[in-house]
Amino acid sequence: MMALSPFSLALGILHVLIISCWHTAQVDGVKSAATIDEQIFSASAGRPNFILIQTDDEARWDMIAMNKTARLLRDQGATLNNYMVNTPVCCPSRTEIFSGRYYHNIGAPNGSCMHVNSKQWVFDDTSLFSTLQSNGYLTGVFGKVTNDQGGYFCKEKMDAGMTMISSPCDYNSFYSSQYFVKLANGTKYVEKLNPKLPTTYQTSQLGNRSISWIKDIVKTDPGKPFLAYIGPHAPHYPASPAPWYQGNNIFENIKAPRTPNWNVSCPDKHPAISSNPPLNAEATLYLDHNNQVRLLSLLSVDDIIDAVYSTLKDLDLLQNTYIIFTSDHGYHLGQWRVPSSKLLPYDTDIFVSTFIRGPGIEAGSKVDAVVGNVDIAPTILDLAGIAVPKGMDGKSMAGHLLAQHGTGAELPKTEWREAFLIEFKSAGRLDNSHTVEWWPGEDFIGVLRKSPAAPCKNCAHWWIDGPSNTYRALRLINATHNIMYAEFNADWQFDNQTAVFHEYYDITEDPYQMKNTYSKISSSLQMSLHEQLHTYAMCAGGQENGNCP
């Protein structure tokens, strides 16, 4: 019997029409740099299209599962070496990328979706979607946008700024049974699928739905510029690989990364981490298996990127389309004795593999500027030739992306930032039992169960979050310094004299952030860092005297 391929479902705009095998086409190399230079922003090329792909909880080391993405986007485009997220948790980070605004400017710390007002800022008339649409772009949305989309999509049927929507109501399921669909003619409905069919595997559904829409644009609106946002749930826990990748665990020998800070005691960190006991054999097994299924789930995301790339090439759209790949934040798997999660101000959680390919971007180029998720929306708008709304806090990276290719683009007139702002408010006192995983059984996936927790109520727990994990931080990188500075205060009242805890790491000397040396730096440096952090955390984009760095 033939095994199901990753794109065995051929999906139409309205509903599933036919099940067939999908074969990967051989992909040729991109055109020469000189050819791209001749085409960039030319009248014949028209305004550029955009594909924005955002995974869920993907760590930098997870790229070992994404060879096609590396070959097609990293090797043919630019790598953003110092790309970070403002808030390392799903709903805030995603709202930041669509609004171009920092955490403190999107409702934090009192908003309803992990402390932000995601619904407001996803559909605001200055959001990425609305700004593109009001300037003549078609906008298609496929997959996870933010965590509360089951309400605003499937119940309220909100659609401002979005030409086409085909996104799961139950995005948290890898076999989503209901999708909110909004068609270009305004028709809106909830589509119901059979979750028992392997062809309803969410990642492949999103790939097919987005590709079908792109093909439809070429037929019905040829030459119309578009943005397709694709948001697969992988590799978020409990990561579930596609059926066609479950039969052979090709990552069975890949353990959770045993970095120098893995399962080490760090008593000088804030209490939610410093109190964690060593990871035992059961917890270690959980982390190792979790890592393997995470990687397996990303194989289907890799297939999406390969298929989208091939589709653009076949439709003669590739050379006028920017493809952006990123994740909402990073991840850790046992570092500092903290089990699988995000939420921390450390490099594992805030740094994300991010690549951009497209017209004018030199293949294999590297961008070392300090950039982040709030810069994605301004960059897309700038590349589209659209004025960036004054309320956005982020800045366009176009100058950094294009200048290396000799296109004549100039670097930004203003001095680029050397530090990026990190902000987070605890979601509550959560230990390792907060997460779930496919536990190894007789078959590869096994059964779904909670992760190992403390053996008794009064025993030491593996904490992944807690009140002490509320912070503002600066991640500074320049020619002379590579540091992380953080202030912790559960009440979100940050004053350098009353902050309950501080952390400082010299990343050059301590790349795995194991030695908090705040008490050893001078009082003048302490105050200088506090003042810089305070300035960043009070900024608001577009204000005459308060522009964000």
TORTIMI-272900 format. One line per field, with one value per residue (C-alpha): residue number from 1; residue in three letters; x, y, z. Coordinates in nm, 3 decimals. Each point is the difference from the previous one (the first is absolute). Layout:
<recs>
num [NUM;...]
residuo [Ala;...]
x [X;...]
y [Y;...]
z [Z;...]
</recs>
This chain:
<recs>
num [1;2;3;4;5;6;7;8;9;10;11;12;13;14;15;16;17;18;19;20;21;22;23;24;25;26;27;28;29;30;31;32;33;34;35;36;37;38;39;40;41;42;43;44;45;46;47;48;49;50;51;52;53;54;55;56;57;58;59;60;61;62;63;64;65;66;67;68;69;70;71;72;73;74;75;76;77;78;79;80;81;82;83;84;85;86;87;88;89;90;91;92;93;94;95;96;97;98;99;100;101;102;103;104;105;106;107;108;109;110;111;112;113;114;115;116;117;118;119;120;121;122;123;124;125;126;127;128;129;130;131;132;133;134;135;136;137;138;139;140;141;142;143;144;145;146;147;148;149;150;151;152;153;154;155;156;157;158;159;160;161;162;163;164;165;166;167;168;169;170;171;172;173;174;175;176;177;178;179;180;181;182;183;184;185;186;187;188;189;190;191;192;193;194;195;196;197;198;199;200;201;202;203;204;205;206;207;208;209;210;211;212;213;214;215;216;217;218;219;220;221;222;223;224;225;226;227;228;229;230;231;232;233;234;235;236;237;238;239;240;241;242;243;244;245;246;247;248;249;250;251;252;253;254;255;256;257;258;259;260;261;262;263;264;265;266;267;268;269;270;271;272;273;274;275;276;277;278;279;280;281;282;283;284;285;286;287;288;289;290;291;292;293;294;295;296;297;298;299;300;301;302;303;304;305;306;307;308;309;310;311;312;313;314;315;316;317;318;319;320;321;322;323;324;325;326;327;328;329;330;331;332;333;334;335;336;337;338;339;340;341;342;343;344;345;346;347;348;349;350;351;352;353;354;355;356;357;358;359;360;361;362;363;364;365;366;367;368;369;370;371;372;373;374;375;376;377;378;379;380;381;382;383;384;385;386;387;388;389;390;391;392;393;394;395;396;397;398;399;400;401;402;403;404;405;406;407;408;409;410;411;412;413;414;415;416;417;418;419;420;421;422;423;424;425;426;427;428;429;430;431;432;433;434;435;436;437;438;439;440;441;442;443;444;445;446;447;448;449;450;451;452;453;454;455;456;457;458;459;460;461;462;463;464;465;466;467;468;469;470;471;472;473;474;475;476;477;478;479;480;481;482;483;484;485;486;487;488;489;490;491;492;493;494;495;496;497;498;499;500;501;502;503;504;505;506;507;508;509;510;511;512;513;514;515;516;517;518;519;520;521;522;523;524;525;526;527;528;529;530;531;532;533;534;535;536;537;538;539;540;541;542;543;544;545;546;547;548;549]
residuo [Met;Met;Ala;Leu;Ser;Pro;Phe;Ser;Leu;Ala;Leu;Gly;Ile;Leu;His;Val;Leu;Ile;Ile;Ser;Cys;Trp;His;Thr;Ala;Gln;Val;Asp;Gly;Val;Lys;Ser;Ala;Ala;Thr;Ile;Asp;Glu;Gln;Ile;Phe;Ser;Ala;Ser;Ala;Gly;Arg;Pro;Asn;Phe;Ile;Leu;Ile;Gln;Thr;Asp;Asp;Glu;Ala;Arg;Trp;Asp;Met;Ile;Ala;Met;Asn;Lys;Thr;Ala;Arg;Leu;Leu;Arg;Asp;Gln;Gly;Ala;Thr;Leu;Asn;Asn;Tyr;Met;Val;Asn;Thr;Pro;Val;Cys;Cys;Pro;Ser;Arg;Thr;Glu;Ile;Phe;Ser;Gly;Arg;Tyr;Tyr;His;Asn;Ile;Gly;Ala;Pro;Asn;Gly;Ser;Cys;Met;His;Val;Asn;Ser;Lys;Gln;Trp;Val;Phe;Asp;Asp;Thr;Ser;Leu;Phe;Ser;Thr;Leu;Gln;Ser;Asn;Gly;Tyr;Leu;Thr;Gly;Val;Phe;Gly;Lys;Val;Thr;Asn;Asp;Gln;Gly;Gly;Tyr;Phe;Cys;Lys;Glu;Lys;Met;Asp;Ala;Gly;Met;Thr;Met;Ile;Ser;Ser;Pro;Cys;Asp;Tyr;Asn;Ser;Phe;Tyr;Ser;Ser;Gln;Tyr;Phe;Val;Lys;Leu;Ala;Asn;Gly;Thr;Lys;Tyr;Val;Glu;Lys;Leu;Asn;Pro;Lys;Leu;Pro;Thr;Thr;Tyr;Gln;Thr;Ser;Gln;Leu;Gly;Asn;Arg;Ser;Ile;Ser;Trp;Ile;Lys;Asp;Ile;Val;Lys;Thr;Asp;Pro;Gly;Lys;Pro;Phe;Leu;Ala;Tyr;Ile;Gly;Pro;His;Ala;Pro;His;Tyr;Pro;Ala;Ser;Pro;Ala;Pro;Trp;Tyr;Gln;Gly;Asn;Asn;Ile;Phe;Glu;Asn;Ile;Lys;Ala;Pro;Arg;Thr;Pro;Asn;Trp;Asn;Val;Ser;Cys;Pro;Asp;Lys;His;Pro;Ala;Ile;Ser;Ser;Asn;Pro;Pro;Leu;Asn;Ala;Glu;Ala;Thr;Leu;Tyr;Leu;Asp;His;Asn;Asn;Gln;Val;Arg;Leu;Leu;Ser;Leu;Leu;Ser;Val;Asp;Asp;Ile;Ile;Asp;Ala;Val;Tyr;Ser;Thr;Leu;Lys;Asp;Leu;Asp;Leu;Leu;Gln;Asn;Thr;Tyr;Ile;Ile;Phe;Thr;Ser;Asp;His;Gly;Tyr;His;Leu;Gly;Gln;Trp;Arg;Val;Pro;Ser;Ser;Lys;Leu;Leu;Pro;Tyr;Asp;Thr;Asp;Ile;Phe;Val;Ser;Thr;Phe;Ile;Arg;Gly;Pro;Gly;Ile;Glu;Ala;Gly;Ser;Lys;Val;Asp;Ala;Val;Val;Gly;Asn;Val;Asp;Ile;Ala;Pro;Thr;Ile;Leu;Asp;Leu;Ala;Gly;Ile;Ala;Val;Pro;Lys;Gly;Met;Asp;Gly;Lys;Ser;Met;Ala;Gly;His;Leu;Leu;Ala;Gln;His;Gly;Thr;Gly;Ala;Glu;Leu;Pro;Lys;Thr;Glu;Trp;Arg;Glu;Ala;Phe;Leu;Ile;Glu;Phe;Lys;Ser;Ala;Gly;Arg;Leu;Asp;Asn;Ser;His;Thr;Val;Glu;Trp;Trp;Pro;Gly;Glu;Asp;Phe;Ile;Gly;Val;Leu;Arg;Lys;Ser;Pro;Ala;Ala;Pro;Cys;Lys;Asn;Cys;Ala;His;Trp;Trp;Ile;Asp;Gly;Pro;Ser;Asn;Thr;Tyr;Arg;Ala;Leu;Arg;Leu;Ile;Asn;Ala;Thr;His;Asn;Ile;Met;Tyr;Ala;Glu;Phe;Asn;Ala;Asp;Trp;Gln;Phe;Asp;Asn;Gln;Thr;Ala;Val;Phe;His;Glu;Tyr;Tyr;Asp;Ile;Thr;Glu;Asp;Pro;Tyr;Gln;Met;Lys;Asn;Thr;Tyr;Ser;Lys;Ile;Ser;Ser;Ser;Leu;Gln;Met;Ser;Leu;His;Glu;Gln;Leu;His;Thr;Tyr;Ala;Met;Cys;Ala;Gly;Gly;Gln;Glu;Asn;Gly;Asn;Cys;Pro]
x [0.000;0.138;0.085;-0.181;0.211;0.015;-0.234;-0.234;-0.297;-0.082;-0.218;-0.222;-0.099;-0.348;0.049;0.196;-0.047;0.228;0.273;0.306;0.376;0.216;0.353;0.280;0.133;0.370;0.087;0.258;0.228;-0.104;0.097;0.332;0.051;0.028;-0.341;-0.161;0.156;-0.149;-0.347;-0.025;-0.285;-0.018;-0.326;-0.028;0.041;-0.274;-0.035;0.154;-0.197;0.067;-0.013;0.031;0.046;0.001;0.047;-0.103;0.266;0.290;0.348;0.307;0.136;-0.319;0.127;0.173;-0.342;-0.049;0.246;-0.228;-0.057;0.374;0.069;-0.280;-0.017;0.320;0.239;-0.193;-0.076;0.110;0.046;-0.086;0.267;-0.128;-0.377;-0.187;-0.354;-0.132;-0.202;0.083;-0.353;-0.258;-0.280;0.211;0.275;-0.248;-0.189;0.332;0.089;-0.337;-0.021;0.367;-0.035;0.172;-0.171;-0.053;-0.189;-0.249;-0.189;0.259;-0.003;-0.380;-0.118;-0.206;0.226;0.316;-0.024;-0.046;-0.301;0.070;-0.344;0.023;0.347;-0.033;-0.300;0.097;-0.001;0.375;0.080;0.208;-0.307;-0.218;0.278;0.085;-0.364;-0.079;0.292;-0.122;0.142;-0.188;0.058;-0.042;0.015;0.058;0.062;0.072;-0.014;-0.038;-0.123;-0.348;-0.093;-0.266;-0.202;0.065;0.002;-0.241;-0.249;0.015;0.112;0.233;0.192;0.123;0.301;-0.022;-0.110;0.007;-0.002;0.029;0.112;-0.081;-0.229;0.175;0.351;0.145;-0.091;0.220;-0.322;-0.225;-0.364;-0.131;0.136;-0.124;-0.018;-0.048;-0.002;0.093;-0.370;-0.068;-0.158;0.087;-0.066;0.147;0.115;-0.015;0.247;0.030;0.290;0.049;0.123;0.378;-0.060;-0.128;0.350;0.011;0.344;-0.070;-0.351;0.151;0.252;-0.267;-0.242;0.259;0.132;-0.353;-0.064;0.320;-0.091;-0.350;0.143;0.195;-0.324;-0.240;0.223;0.316;0.262;-0.173;0.259;-0.066;0.115;-0.056;0.047;0.052;0.004;0.051;-0.035;0.316;0.206;-0.217;-0.066;-0.135;0.174;-0.162;0.186;-0.195;-0.112;0.242;0.292;-0.098;0.111;0.371;0.143;0.297;0.088;0.001;0.364;-0.045;-0.032;-0.108;0.308;0.252;0.132;0.234;-0.296;-0.215;-0.119;0.238;-0.071;-0.007;-0.065;0.067;-0.297;-0.348;-0.195;-0.212;0.320;0.243;-0.229;-0.033;0.129;0.215;-0.183;-0.045;0.000;-0.375;0.015;0.306;-0.177;-0.295;0.221;0.187;-0.320;-0.158;0.298;-0.038;-0.371;0.055;0.256;-0.224;-0.289;0.220;0.058;-0.349;0.075;0.309;-0.228;-0.223;0.294;0.122;-0.349;-0.061;0.339;-0.072;-0.346;0.138;0.265;-0.255;-0.223;0.294;-0.049;0.318;0.223;-0.255;-0.088;0.160;-0.018;0.049;0.047;-0.001;-0.153;-0.198;0.286;0.264;-0.005;0.201;0.009;0.160;0.238;0.048;-0.216;-0.306;-0.192;-0.159;-0.134;0.080;-0.075;0.358;0.213;0.292;0.137;-0.165;-0.342;0.045;0.221;-0.175;0.124;-0.121;0.065;-0.120;0.045;-0.127;0.083;0.315;0.108;0.337;0.009;0.179;0.026;0.013;-0.159;0.161;-0.216;-0.208;-0.348;-0.319;-0.361;-0.131;0.207;-0.173;-0.311;0.190;0.241;-0.276;-0.177;0.322;0.088;-0.355;0.051;-0.260;0.049;0.048;-0.277;0.137;-0.129;0.230;0.296;0.215;0.214;0.053;0.294;-0.009;0.321;0.189;-0.148;0.056;0.318;0.226;-0.125;0.098;-0.356;0.066;-0.209;0.148;0.026;-0.248;0.079;-0.046;0.242;-0.115;-0.063;0.266;-0.237;-0.337;-0.274;-0.134;-0.321;-0.203;-0.260;-0.043;-0.302;-0.010;0.175;0.045;0.207;0.095;-0.341;-0.138;0.130;-0.107;0.174;-0.043;0.159;0.194;-0.209;-0.012;-0.049;0.221;-0.231;-0.144;-0.260;-0.066;0.070;0.128;0.370;0.167;-0.067;0.129;-0.047;-0.193;-0.183;0.272;0.294;0.214;-0.162;0.141;-0.139;-0.036;-0.168;-0.089;-0.046;0.375;0.015;-0.149;0.264;0.125;0.337;0.250;0.201;0.287;0.241;0.259;0.369;0.108;-0.282;-0.216;-0.216;-0.342;-0.141;-0.335;-0.216;-0.260;-0.310;-0.318;-0.207;0.118;0.121;0.356;0.220;0.368;-0.014;-0.292;0.029;-0.002;0.276;0.259;0.197;0.303;0.197;0.308;-0.081;0.354;0.131;-0.311;-0.179;-0.236;-0.113;0.088;0.168;-0.205;0.263;-0.230;0.140;0.352;-0.055;0.040;-0.288;0.040;-0.043;-0.300;-0.165;0.091;-0.154;-0.313;-0.044;0.046;-0.245;-0.251;0.025;-0.061;-0.291;-0.174;0.031;-0.292;0.043;-0.074;0.006;0.216;0.208;-0.060;0.096;0.110;0.368]
y [0.000;0.341;0.225;0.330;0.291;0.325;0.171;-0.288;0.232;0.221;0.265;0.248;0.340;-0.111;-0.355;-0.322;-0.114;-0.297;-0.199;-0.057;-0.051;0.311;-0.022;0.244;0.167;0.043;0.357;0.186;0.272;0.363;0.242;0.176;0.300;0.227;-0.114;0.067;0.347;0.078;-0.107;0.148;0.245;0.038;0.101;-0.335;-0.193;0.193;0.026;-0.297;-0.284;-0.137;-0.343;0.016;-0.338;-0.008;-0.323;-0.051;-0.044;-0.083;0.012;0.090;-0.352;-0.138;0.106;-0.339;-0.131;0.261;-0.069;0.131;0.327;0.040;-0.065;0.214;0.291;0.017;-0.084;0.206;0.292;0.184;-0.136;0.242;-0.102;0.218;-0.028;-0.006;0.011;0.264;-0.251;-0.374;-0.139;-0.060;0.258;0.310;-0.084;-0.061;0.320;0.184;-0.133;0.097;0.340;0.101;0.104;-0.095;-0.190;0.313;0.165;-0.279;-0.017;-0.152;-0.086;-0.007;-0.136;-0.316;-0.222;-0.064;0.363;0.166;0.115;-0.221;0.027;0.377;0.019;-0.283;0.180;0.361;0.219;0.053;-0.373;-0.175;-0.160;0.310;0.230;-0.232;-0.051;0.372;0.049;-0.247;-0.330;-0.326;-0.157;-0.369;-0.145;-0.372;-0.159;0.127;0.376;0.039;-0.226;0.151;-0.037;-0.261;0.288;0.282;-0.220;-0.284;0.171;0.369;-0.058;0.299;0.060;0.362;0.032;-0.359;-0.083;-0.375;-0.199;-0.377;-0.062;-0.266;0.084;-0.261;0.099;-0.188;-0.332;-0.152;-0.149;0.303;-0.081;0.352;0.281;0.355;0.090;0.346;0.028;0.298;0.065;0.045;-0.340;-0.128;-0.339;-0.270;-0.304;-0.337;-0.277;-0.361;0.010;-0.376;0.029;0.026;0.257;0.246;0.029;0.373;0.092;-0.151;0.146;0.347;-0.061;-0.113;0.278;0.274;-0.142;-0.033;0.367;0.115;-0.197;0.148;0.355;-0.062;-0.105;0.259;0.299;-0.032;0.255;0.086;0.010;-0.222;-0.108;-0.361;-0.059;-0.368;-0.089;-0.374;-0.120;-0.211;-0.065;0.114;-0.268;-0.259;-0.009;-0.258;-0.108;-0.060;-0.363;-0.046;0.096;-0.213;-0.336;0.072;0.216;0.142;0.211;-0.288;0.068;0.376;0.094;0.331;0.218;-0.064;0.354;0.098;0.153;-0.315;-0.131;0.226;0.177;0.380;0.125;0.363;0.018;0.113;-0.238;-0.171;-0.149;-0.014;-0.231;-0.268;-0.348;-0.206;-0.163;-0.369;-0.294;0.025;0.373;-0.051;-0.270;0.235;0.281;-0.226;-0.142;0.344;0.122;-0.285;0.052;0.375;-0.059;-0.250;0.248;0.260;-0.225;0.094;0.371;-0.061;-0.156;0.309;0.227;-0.228;-0.014;0.375;0.068;-0.239;0.151;0.353;-0.120;-0.179;0.308;0.229;0.189;-0.102;0.287;0.258;-0.161;0.035;-0.314;0.057;-0.288;0.044;-0.128;0.174;-0.068;-0.253;-0.290;-0.182;-0.368;-0.048;0.295;0.127;-0.297;0.163;-0.261;0.060;0.353;0.359;0.313;0.082;0.305;-0.220;-0.059;-0.343;0.165;0.340;-0.081;-0.149;-0.136;0.254;0.009;0.230;-0.062;0.212;0.270;0.191;-0.228;-0.162;-0.378;-0.118;0.349;0.067;0.288;0.067;0.297;-0.037;-0.060;-0.159;-0.099;0.358;0.078;-0.256;0.207;0.326;-0.192;-0.161;0.334;0.176;-0.264;0.038;0.375;0.079;0.262;-0.160;0.109;0.242;-0.211;-0.292;-0.033;-0.214;0.115;-0.117;-0.236;0.057;0.204;-0.280;-0.265;0.175;0.205;-0.307;-0.077;0.326;0.104;0.360;-0.025;0.200;-0.102;0.178;0.368;-0.034;-0.200;-0.359;-0.142;-0.199;-0.152;-0.171;0.023;-0.321;0.011;-0.268;-0.037;-0.340;-0.204;-0.163;-0.252;-0.285;-0.314;-0.269;-0.169;0.299;-0.160;-0.319;-0.230;-0.308;-0.254;-0.292;-0.313;-0.313;0.210;0.302;0.273;-0.185;0.161;0.358;0.073;0.270;0.041;-0.130;0.221;0.016;-0.332;0.168;0.322;0.135;-0.124;0.232;0.072;0.070;0.350;0.147;0.325;0.193;0.352;0.052;-0.053;0.344;0.220;0.265;-0.056;0.136;-0.221;0.222;-0.089;0.236;0.011;0.003;-0.155;-0.311;0.000;-0.076;0.215;-0.070;0.146;-0.221;0.126;-0.203;0.318;0.142;0.307;0.043;0.228;-0.069;0.058;-0.234;-0.268;-0.334;-0.154;0.082;-0.216;0.091;-0.225;0.069;-0.231;0.015;-0.146;-0.203;-0.099;-0.240;0.258;-0.199;0.266;0.299;0.269;0.295;0.046;0.029;0.281;0.363;0.202;0.247;-0.279;-0.131;0.340;0.055;-0.332;0.072;0.340;-0.144;-0.280;0.246;0.217;-0.298;-0.126;0.339;0.062;0.037;-0.004;0.312;0.248;0.304;-0.041;-0.366;-0.200;-0.353;-0.079]
z [0.000;-0.094;0.296;0.020;-0.117;0.203;-0.242;-0.077;0.027;-0.297;0.158;-0.182;0.130;0.109;0.118;-0.046;-0.359;-0.051;0.170;-0.213;0.028;-0.011;-0.135;0.072;-0.313;-0.058;0.095;-0.207;0.133;0.010;-0.272;0.013;0.224;-0.302;-0.126;0.337;0.010;-0.340;0.112;0.349;0.028;-0.379;-0.159;-0.174;0.321;0.181;0.373;0.183;0.155;0.347;0.161;0.380;0.170;0.381;0.194;0.362;0.273;-0.232;0.152;-0.203;0.030;-0.157;-0.342;-0.025;-0.111;-0.274;-0.279;-0.275;0.184;0.048;-0.368;-0.143;0.244;0.206;-0.286;-0.255;0.227;0.312;0.352;0.280;0.250;0.285;-0.045;0.333;0.131;0.237;0.207;0.001;0.014;-0.273;0.015;0.079;-0.250;-0.279;0.076;-0.004;-0.345;-0.154;0.170;-0.012;0.364;0.324;0.281;0.212;-0.288;-0.077;0.330;0.232;0.278;0.033;-0.336;-0.034;-0.213;0.203;0.116;-0.342;-0.202;-0.298;-0.160;-0.008;-0.153;-0.253;-0.156;0.067;-0.312;0.044;0.023;-0.265;-0.158;-0.008;-0.121;-0.288;-0.095;0.005;-0.239;-0.261;0.125;0.026;0.342;0.073;0.351;0.054;0.340;0.347;0.035;0.377;0.278;0.024;-0.367;0.076;0.141;-0.242;-0.312;0.057;0.232;-0.085;-0.361;0.006;-0.323;-0.013;-0.228;-0.125;-0.355;0.051;0.325;0.034;0.357;0.260;0.290;0.212;-0.112;0.298;-0.162;-0.270;-0.144;0.011;-0.067;-0.068;-0.215;-0.025;-0.369;-0.145;-0.380;-0.215;-0.074;0.372;0.064;0.351;0.153;0.225;-0.197;0.178;-0.074;0.115;0.249;-0.034;-0.358;-0.042;-0.271;0.263;0.149;0.070;-0.135;-0.341;-0.005;0.044;-0.276;-0.243;0.090;-0.042;-0.329;-0.134;0.080;-0.171;-0.311;0.008;0.012;-0.318;-0.174;0.138;0.088;-0.213;0.097;0.329;0.284;0.300;0.344;0.106;0.372;0.089;0.370;0.068;0.359;-0.014;0.204;0.296;0.262;-0.026;-0.336;-0.225;-0.317;-0.319;-0.047;-0.288;0.229;0.300;-0.132;0.020;0.275;-0.187;0.305;0.250;0.089;0.039;0.367;0.146;-0.053;0.279;0.006;0.286;0.183;-0.030;0.339;0.192;0.327;-0.024;0.355;-0.096;-0.239;0.098;0.231;-0.266;-0.139;0.290;0.200;-0.271;0.095;-0.240;-0.290;0.077;-0.242;-0.070;-0.073;-0.220;-0.201;-0.043;-0.128;-0.243;-0.148;-0.011;-0.200;-0.250;-0.069;-0.025;-0.273;-0.179;0.003;-0.170;-0.300;-0.118;0.039;-0.211;-0.260;-0.001;-0.075;-0.277;-0.153;0.026;-0.157;-0.287;-0.052;-0.021;-0.244;-0.219;-0.002;-0.087;0.329;0.179;-0.108;0.115;0.334;0.342;0.212;0.372;0.243;0.378;0.326;0.271;0.247;0.093;0.243;0.264;0.092;0.341;0.002;0.358;0.114;-0.158;-0.206;-0.339;-0.031;-0.095;0.213;0.107;-0.092;-0.105;-0.348;-0.042;0.023;-0.164;-0.301;-0.304;-0.333;-0.254;-0.375;-0.279;-0.373;-0.285;-0.253;0.086;0.285;-0.056;0.025;0.313;0.149;0.375;0.188;0.338;0.098;0.318;-0.141;0.125;-0.046;0.022;-0.312;-0.226;-0.075;-0.071;-0.223;-0.207;-0.042;-0.095;-0.260;-0.135;-0.039;0.267;0.271;0.340;0.242;0.258;0.289;-0.076;0.237;-0.229;-0.292;-0.354;-0.054;-0.377;0.002;0.170;-0.228;-0.331;0.046;-0.013;-0.350;-0.165;-0.077;0.090;0.315;0.284;0.362;0.230;0.050;0.375;0.211;0.034;0.349;0.183;0.256;-0.021;0.261;0.158;0.211;0.175;0.275;0.162;-0.101;0.344;0.219;-0.246;0.044;-0.248;0.027;-0.191;-0.319;-0.171;-0.245;-0.212;0.232;-0.158;-0.032;-0.211;-0.309;-0.061;0.120;0.300;0.222;0.101;0.365;0.229;0.036;0.318;0.300;0.354;0.184;0.283;0.078;0.224;-0.206;-0.208;-0.337;-0.343;-0.044;-0.347;0.107;0.311;0.141;0.020;-0.377;-0.078;-0.157;-0.238;-0.162;-0.250;-0.233;-0.115;-0.283;-0.146;-0.086;0.363;0.203;-0.012;0.311;0.144;0.279;0.166;0.278;0.171;0.180;0.042;0.037;-0.334;0.185;-0.118;0.203;0.029;0.375;0.068;-0.269;0.178;-0.209;-0.267;-0.241;-0.212;-0.235;-0.207;-0.291;-0.136;0.325;0.087;-0.324;0.181;0.257;0.310;0.215;0.108;0.066;0.071;0.351;-0.143;-0.250;0.103;0.139;-0.287;-0.254;0.192;-0.016;-0.364;-0.099;0.201;-0.165;-0.348;0.073;0.143;-0.313;-0.225;0.210;-0.004;-0.374;-0.239;-0.376;-0.197;0.284;-0.065;0.315;0.071;-0.305;0.084;-0.060]
</recs>
